[in-house]
Amino acid sequence: MTIYPLTFHLGPLTVTGYGIMMMVAFLMAGWAIQLDLRHRGLSEEFAADIVFAAVIGGIVGAKIWYVLLTGDWDALIRRGGFVWYGGFLGGVAGVLATGAWKRVPARWTMELTAAPLALGYALGRVGCFLVNDDYGIPSTLPWAMKFPEGLPPTTVANLKQFHVAFPAEANPLQLVAVHPTQIYETTLMLLAFAWLWRLRDHQHGVGWRFGVYLTLAGVERFLIEIVRAKDDRLLGPFSLAQATSVLLVVAGVWVMARLSQPDPVPVPAALTEKTAVAGPGPSR
């Protein structure tokens, strides 16, 4: 199966599938937060605050991380040049800072963003698929895909740069079918979202679901890295993403253990003002 990137032009503007899906990811994550707040009978306005902070913090963090890694300061004003790790940290910092400004305890912010984070990540990976980026290693499975215009194309020469071994006589320009790891991640994180969403009325402490999210996200990424084409290595065959995944799992397990018992946290005023839809009171 051969897949080409989704790109089109609106006048001088180039629109990519990645850009579309990133917008969809933020909007759907915000909608999920809004529904959760409505379910609890709380103000839905905080959902927009979280999304706005995540967008701004994510863009700034991704840019700064890229510049620190490459030393390319001109990237600050270019369209490209983003790093996911920086975007994640910047987004988290922005959301927590907004919560603090609104006097919303961090545990409430963690509780409300756990499931939406999984949803947003799943949809963001659809964007990666639509621009043919972040694919896997060669595969002979029926659903393996070739990306002739990928980032970069899935040729023998490019895959060698990702530490994939080929016979010496292999044609460097030959297109190779690879694992569509973007689709794998989307599927797994949608399942994670569904489970986290069902846990909204759990009987643990406020913020416990965030620990579940960190654990699921870490395990998912660690496993995906096994079949993903990657150009970084840390501790032998392991990648930087896998090392980060281990840290996420450790942090997630700690949060789950720390908040395993019911521990009511007062609902802050910012979440009770201007309640949009009447409903049952807070579940905790």
Contacts in CASP RR format, 6 or more apart in sequence:
PFRMAT RR
TARGET T0000
AUTHOR 0000-0000-0000
METHOD contacts of the structure
MODEL  1
MTIYPLTFHLGPLTVTGYGIMMMVAFLMAGWAIQLDLRHRGLSEEFAADI
VFAAVIGGIVGAKIWYVLLTGDWDALIRRGGFVWYGGFLGGVAGVLATGA
WKRVPARWTMELTAAPLALGYALGRVGCFLVNDDYGIPSTLPWAMKFPEG
LPPTTVANLKQFHVAFPAEANPLQLVAVHPTQIYETTLMLLAFAWLWRLR
DHQHGVGWRFGVYLTLAGVERFLIEIVRAKDDRLLGPFSLAQATSVLLVV
AGVWVMARLSQPDPVPVPAALTEKTAVAGPGPSR
1 143 0 8 1.000
1 144 0 8 1.000
1 145 0 8 1.000
1 146 0 8 1.000
1 177 0 8 1.000
2 145 0 8 1.000
2 146 0 8 1.000
2 147 0 8 1.000
2 148 0 8 1.000
2 175 0 8 1.000
3 129 0 8 1.000
3 132 0 8 1.000
3 145 0 8 1.000
3 146 0 8 1.000
3 147 0 8 1.000
4 132 0 8 1.000
4 147 0 8 1.000
4 148 0 8 1.000
4 149 0 8 1.000
5 16 0 8 1.000
5 17 0 8 1.000
5 130 0 8 1.000
5 131 0 8 1.000
5 132 0 8 1.000
5 147 0 8 1.000
5 149 0 8 1.000
5 150 0 8 1.000
6 16 0 8 1.000
6 17 0 8 1.000
6 20 0 8 1.000
6 130 0 8 1.000
6 131 0 8 1.000
7 14 0 8 1.000
7 15 0 8 1.000
7 16 0 8 1.000
7 17 0 8 1.000
7 131 0 8 1.000
8 14 0 8 1.000
8 15 0 8 1.000
9 15 0 8 1.000
16 130 0 8 1.000
16 131 0 8 1.000
17 127 0 8 1.000
17 130 0 8 1.000
17 131 0 8 1.000
18 124 0 8 1.000
18 127 0 8 1.000
18 128 0 8 1.000
18 130 0 8 1.000
18 131 0 8 1.000
18 133 0 8 1.000
19 127 0 8 1.000
20 127 0 8 1.000
20 130 0 8 1.000
21 123 0 8 1.000
21 124 0 8 1.000
21 126 0 8 1.000
21 127 0 8 1.000
21 130 0 8 1.000
22 124 0 8 1.000
22 127 0 8 1.000
24 123 0 8 1.000
24 124 0 8 1.000
25 119 0 8 1.000
25 120 0 8 1.000
25 121 0 8 1.000
25 122 0 8 1.000
25 123 0 8 1.000
25 124 0 8 1.000
26 51 0 8 1.000
26 54 0 8 1.000
26 55 0 8 1.000
26 120 0 8 1.000
27 51 0 8 1.000
28 116 0 8 1.000
28 119 0 8 1.000
28 120 0 8 1.000
28 123 0 8 1.000
29 51 0 8 1.000
29 54 0 8 1.000
29 113 0 8 1.000
29 116 0 8 1.000
29 117 0 8 1.000
29 119 0 8 1.000
29 120 0 8 1.000
30 47 0 8 1.000
30 48 0 8 1.000
30 50 0 8 1.000
30 51 0 8 1.000
30 116 0 8 1.000
31 47 0 8 1.000
32 115 0 8 1.000
32 116 0 8 1.000
32 119 0 8 1.000
32 193 0 8 1.000
32 197 0 8 1.000
33 46 0 8 1.000
33 47 0 8 1.000
33 50 0 8 1.000
33 51 0 8 1.000
33 112 0 8 1.000
33 113 0 8 1.000
33 116 0 8 1.000
34 44 0 8 1.000
34 47 0 8 1.000
36 112 0 8 1.000
36 115 0 8 1.000
36 116 0 8 1.000
36 200 0 8 1.000
37 43 0 8 1.000
37 44 0 8 1.000
37 46 0 8 1.000
37 47 0 8 1.000
37 112 0 8 1.000
37 271 0 8 1.000
38 44 0 8 1.000
38 276 0 8 1.000
38 277 0 8 1.000
38 279 0 8 1.000
39 200 0 8 1.000
39 279 0 8 1.000
39 280 0 8 1.000
40 280 0 8 1.000
40 281 0 8 1.000
40 282 0 8 1.000
40 283 0 8 1.000
41 275 0 8 1.000
41 277 0 8 1.000
41 278 0 8 1.000
41 279 0 8 1.000
41 280 0 8 1.000
41 281 0 8 1.000
41 282 0 8 1.000
42 267 0 8 1.000
42 271 0 8 1.000
42 272 0 8 1.000
42 275 0 8 1.000
42 282 0 8 1.000
43 270 0 8 1.000
43 271 0 8 1.000
43 272 0 8 1.000
43 273 0 8 1.000
43 274 0 8 1.000
43 275 0 8 1.000
43 276 0 8 1.000
44 275 0 8 1.000
44 276 0 8 1.000
44 277 0 8 1.000
45 273 0 8 1.000
45 274 0 8 1.000
45 276 0 8 1.000
46 102 0 8 1.000
46 104 0 8 1.000
46 112 0 8 1.000
46 270 0 8 1.000
46 271 0 8 1.000
49 98 0 8 1.000
49 99 0 8 1.000
49 102 0 8 1.000
50 95 0 8 1.000
50 98 0 8 1.000
50 109 0 8 1.000
50 112 0 8 1.000
50 113 0 8 1.000
52 98 0 8 1.000
53 91 0 8 1.000
53 94 0 8 1.000
53 95 0 8 1.000
53 97 0 8 1.000
53 98 0 8 1.000
53 99 0 8 1.000
54 91 0 8 1.000
54 94 0 8 1.000
54 95 0 8 1.000
56 94 0 8 1.000
57 87 0 8 1.000
57 90 0 8 1.000
57 91 0 8 1.000
57 93 0 8 1.000
57 94 0 8 1.000
58 86 0 8 1.000
58 87 0 8 1.000
58 88 0 8 1.000
58 90 0 8 1.000
58 91 0 8 1.000
58 94 0 8 1.000
59 82 0 8 1.000
59 87 0 8 1.000
60 90 0 8 1.000
61 86 0 8 1.000
61 87 0 8 1.000
61 89 0 8 1.000
61 90 0 8 1.000
61 91 0 8 1.000
61 93 0 8 1.000
62 81 0 8 1.000
62 82 0 8 1.000
62 83 0 8 1.000
62 84 0 8 1.000
62 86 0 8 1.000
62 87 0 8 1.000
62 90 0 8 1.000
63 75 0 8 1.000
63 76 0 8 1.000
63 81 0 8 1.000
63 82 0 8 1.000
64 86 0 8 1.000
65 83 0 8 1.000
65 85 0 8 1.000
65 86 0 8 1.000
65 87 0 8 1.000
65 89 0 8 1.000
66 72 0 8 1.000
66 75 0 8 1.000
66 81 0 8 1.000
66 82 0 8 1.000
66 83 0 8 1.000
66 86 0 8 1.000
67 73 0 8 1.000
67 75 0 8 1.000
67 76 0 8 1.000
69 83 0 8 1.000
75 81 0 8 1.000
85 244 0 8 1.000
95 109 0 8 1.000
95 113 0 8 1.000
96 106 0 8 1.000
96 109 0 8 1.000
99 106 0 8 1.000
99 109 0 8 1.000
99 270 0 8 1.000
100 106 0 8 1.000
102 268 0 8 1.000
102 270 0 8 1.000
103 268 0 8 1.000
103 269 0 8 1.000
103 270 0 8 1.000
104 268 0 8 1.000
104 270 0 8 1.000
104 271 0 8 1.000
105 206 0 8 1.000
105 265 0 8 1.000
105 268 0 8 1.000
107 205 0 8 1.000
107 206 0 8 1.000
107 207 0 8 1.000
107 259 0 8 1.000
107 265 0 8 1.000
108 206 0 8 1.000
108 207 0 8 1.000
108 265 0 8 1.000
108 267 0 8 1.000
108 268 0 8 1.000
108 271 0 8 1.000
110 206 0 8 1.000
110 207 0 8 1.000
110 209 0 8 1.000
110 210 0 8 1.000
110 211 0 8 1.000
110 255 0 8 1.000
111 206 0 8 1.000
111 207 0 8 1.000
111 208 0 8 1.000
111 209 0 8 1.000
111 210 0 8 1.000
113 210 0 8 1.000
114 196 0 8 1.000
114 207 0 8 1.000
114 209 0 8 1.000
114 210 0 8 1.000
114 211 0 8 1.000
114 212 0 8 1.000
114 213 0 8 1.000
115 193 0 8 1.000
115 196 0 8 1.000
115 197 0 8 1.000
115 199 0 8 1.000
115 200 0 8 1.000
115 209 0 8 1.000
115 213 0 8 1.000
116 193 0 8 1.000
117 213 0 8 1.000
117 217 0 8 1.000
118 189 0 8 1.000
118 190 0 8 1.000
118 192 0 8 1.000
118 193 0 8 1.000
118 196 0 8 1.000
118 213 0 8 1.000
118 216 0 8 1.000
118 217 0 8 1.000
119 189 0 8 1.000
119 190 0 8 1.000
119 193 0 8 1.000
120 189 0 8 1.000
121 185 0 8 1.000
121 189 0 8 1.000
121 217 0 8 1.000
122 185 0 8 1.000
122 186 0 8 1.000
122 187 0 8 1.000
122 188 0 8 1.000
122 189 0 8 1.000
122 190 0 8 1.000
122 192 0 8 1.000
122 193 0 8 1.000
123 186 0 8 1.000
124 186 0 8 1.000
125 134 0 8 1.000
125 182 0 8 1.000
125 183 0 8 1.000
125 185 0 8 1.000
125 186 0 8 1.000
125 189 0 8 1.000
126 182 0 8 1.000
126 186 0 8 1.000
127 182 0 8 1.000
128 134 0 8 1.000
128 182 0 8 1.000
129 180 0 8 1.000
129 182 0 8 1.000
129 183 0 8 1.000
129 186 0 8 1.000
131 150 0 8 1.000
131 151 0 8 1.000
132 147 0 8 1.000
132 149 0 8 1.000
132 150 0 8 1.000
132 151 0 8 1.000
133 150 0 8 1.000
133 151 0 8 1.000
133 182 0 8 1.000
134 181 0 8 1.000
134 182 0 8 1.000
134 228 0 8 1.000
135 145 0 8 1.000
135 147 0 8 1.000
135 150 0 8 1.000
135 154 0 8 1.000
135 178 0 8 1.000
135 179 0 8 1.000
135 180 0 8 1.000
135 181 0 8 1.000
135 182 0 8 1.000
135 228 0 8 1.000
135 229 0 8 1.000
136 178 0 8 1.000
136 179 0 8 1.000
136 180 0 8 1.000
136 181 0 8 1.000
136 227 0 8 1.000
136 228 0 8 1.000
136 229 0 8 1.000
137 159 0 8 1.000
137 162 0 8 1.000
137 164 0 8 1.000
137 178 0 8 1.000
137 179 0 8 1.000
137 227 0 8 1.000
137 228 0 8 1.000
137 229 0 8 1.000
138 144 0 8 1.000
138 159 0 8 1.000
138 164 0 8 1.000
138 176 0 8 1.000
138 177 0 8 1.000
138 178 0 8 1.000
138 179 0 8 1.000
139 177 0 8 1.000
139 178 0 8 1.000
139 179 0 8 1.000
139 227 0 8 1.000
140 177 0 8 1.000
141 179 0 8 1.000
143 180 0 8 1.000
144 177 0 8 1.000
144 178 0 8 1.000
144 179 0 8 1.000
144 180 0 8 1.000
145 177 0 8 1.000
145 178 0 8 1.000
145 180 0 8 1.000
146 154 0 8 1.000
146 175 0 8 1.000
146 176 0 8 1.000
146 177 0 8 1.000
146 178 0 8 1.000
147 153 0 8 1.000
147 154 0 8 1.000
147 178 0 8 1.000
148 154 0 8 1.000
148 175 0 8 1.000
152 158 0 8 1.000
152 161 0 8 1.000
153 175 0 8 1.000
154 175 0 8 1.000
154 176 0 8 1.000
154 177 0 8 1.000
154 178 0 8 1.000
155 172 0 8 1.000
155 173 0 8 1.000
155 174 0 8 1.000
155 175 0 8 1.000
155 176 0 8 1.000
156 166 0 8 1.000
156 170 0 8 1.000
156 171 0 8 1.000
156 172 0 8 1.000
156 173 0 8 1.000
156 174 0 8 1.000
156 176 0 8 1.000
157 172 0 8 1.000
157 173 0 8 1.000
159 166 0 8 1.000
159 176 0 8 1.000
159 178 0 8 1.000
159 229 0 8 1.000
160 166 0 8 1.000
160 172 0 8 1.000
161 231 0 8 1.000
162 229 0 8 1.000
162 230 0 8 1.000
162 231 0 8 1.000
163 230 0 8 1.000
163 231 0 8 1.000
163 233 0 8 1.000
164 229 0 8 1.000
178 229 0 8 1.000
179 227 0 8 1.000
179 228 0 8 1.000
181 224 0 8 1.000
181 227 0 8 1.000
181 228 0 8 1.000
184 224 0 8 1.000
184 227 0 8 1.000
185 220 0 8 1.000
185 221 0 8 1.000
185 224 0 8 1.000
188 220 0 8 1.000
188 224 0 8 1.000
189 217 0 8 1.000
189 220 0 8 1.000
192 213 0 8 1.000
192 216 0 8 1.000
192 217 0 8 1.000
192 220 0 8 1.000
195 212 0 8 1.000
195 216 0 8 1.000
196 209 0 8 1.000
196 212 0 8 1.000
196 213 0 8 1.000
196 216 0 8 1.000
199 209 0 8 1.000
199 212 0 8 1.000
200 209 0 8 1.000
200 283 0 8 1.000
201 283 0 8 1.000
202 208 0 8 1.000
202 209 0 8 1.000
203 262 0 8 1.000
204 256 0 8 1.000
204 259 0 8 1.000
204 260 0 8 1.000
204 261 0 8 1.000
204 262 0 8 1.000
205 259 0 8 1.000
205 260 0 8 1.000
205 261 0 8 1.000
205 262 0 8 1.000
205 263 0 8 1.000
205 264 0 8 1.000
205 265 0 8 1.000
205 284 0 8 1.000
206 259 0 8 1.000
206 263 0 8 1.000
206 264 0 8 1.000
206 265 0 8 1.000
206 284 0 8 1.000
207 255 0 8 1.000
207 259 0 8 1.000
208 255 0 8 1.000
208 256 0 8 1.000
208 259 0 8 1.000
208 260 0 8 1.000
210 252 0 8 1.000
210 255 0 8 1.000
211 251 0 8 1.000
211 252 0 8 1.000
211 253 0 8 1.000
211 255 0 8 1.000
211 256 0 8 1.000
211 259 0 8 1.000
212 252 0 8 1.000
212 256 0 8 1.000
213 252 0 8 1.000
214 248 0 8 1.000
214 249 0 8 1.000
214 251 0 8 1.000
214 252 0 8 1.000
214 255 0 8 1.000
215 248 0 8 1.000
215 249 0 8 1.000
215 252 0 8 1.000
215 253 0 8 1.000
215 256 0 8 1.000
217 245 0 8 1.000
217 248 0 8 1.000
218 245 0 8 1.000
218 246 0 8 1.000
218 248 0 8 1.000
218 249 0 8 1.000
219 245 0 8 1.000
219 249 0 8 1.000
221 241 0 8 1.000
221 242 0 8 1.000
221 244 0 8 1.000
221 245 0 8 1.000
221 248 0 8 1.000
222 241 0 8 1.000
222 242 0 8 1.000
222 245 0 8 1.000
222 246 0 8 1.000
222 249 0 8 1.000
225 238 0 8 1.000
225 239 0 8 1.000
225 241 0 8 1.000
225 242 0 8 1.000
225 245 0 8 1.000
230 239 0 8 1.000
230 241 0 8 1.000
232 239 0 8 1.000
232 240 0 8 1.000
232 241 0 8 1.000
233 239 0 8 1.000
234 240 0 8 1.000
234 242 0 8 1.000
234 243 0 8 1.000
235 243 0 8 1.000
262 284 0 8 1.000
264 284 0 8 1.000
265 284 0 8 1.000
267 282 0 8 1.000
END
